[in-house]
Amino acid sequence: MNRKNIRKKMFVPVIVIVLLIIVILGYANVITIRTQHICFSILAGVTLIGAEISAGMNTRKKILSFVLTIILVLAAIYVAVTI
């Protein structure tokens, strides 16, 4: 496995770990609840996308579910910001 593949595979876990740290900081009242809500929604979206990629779907369904997931995440962020 070359370096580029390793870098690609490490990208999503690093994002998830960073978002989890932000969520934990939110519980410790270091950051605002709004920021925590936004991170929760992004984390949920990343998890959904990861689950869909790992499931053996064809490319057309993957793209459709990817777009739907992004719409859901954006809606969740909008709700978090407006509260």
N, C-alpha and C positions, 0 to 999 in steps of 0.2 A: 504494500500500500504506500503510495507516494505522499508527499507532504500536503498537496492540495486536498486530497481526499480526507486526510486527518483533520485539516483545518475546517472543511465543510461539515464534517460530522461533529466537531466540537462546538460549532457555532450555536446551535439550538440549546444544548445543555447549559452553556455559559449564560445565555439570555435568561433561561428558566431560573438558574441559581441567583442571578442578579435581581430578578423580579421577586423571588422568594425573600431575599434579604430586605428588599424595600417593604414588602408586606409585613415582615417581622418588625421592622423599624416603625411601621404604622401602629402595630399593636403596642409598642413601647412608647407611643406618643412622641416620637422624634419627628415624624413627618405628618402632614395633614391627612385626614380621612379621605379627602377627595383624591389625593395622589394615590392613596392605597386602593381606592376603588378602580382607578384607571389601571393600575398595575394588575389588579385581580382580573380585569376584563382582558388585558393583553395576555396574561398567563393562561387564562381559559382558552383563548384563541390559539395560542401556540400549542397547547396540549391537544386541542381538537385537530389542528393541522398535522401534528406529529402522528396522531392516531390514524388519520386518513391516509397519510403517506405510507405508514407501515402496513395498513390493510391493503390487500392486493386488488385494488380497483383499476379499471382502465383509465386512460389519460383523460378522456372526456368527462367522466364522472369526478375524477380528482379535481379538475379545473373548476367544475361547477360547485363542488363542495368547498373548495378553497375560497371561491368568491363569496359564497353564502357565509362562511365562517368570518371572513373579513367584514362583511356587512353587519353580522351579529356583534363583533368586537367594537366596531364603530358606534353602533347603537348603544352598547353598554357604556362606552366612554362618554357619549353624549348625555346619557342619563346621569352618570356620575358627576359630570361637570355642571349640569343644571340643578342638581339637588342642593 
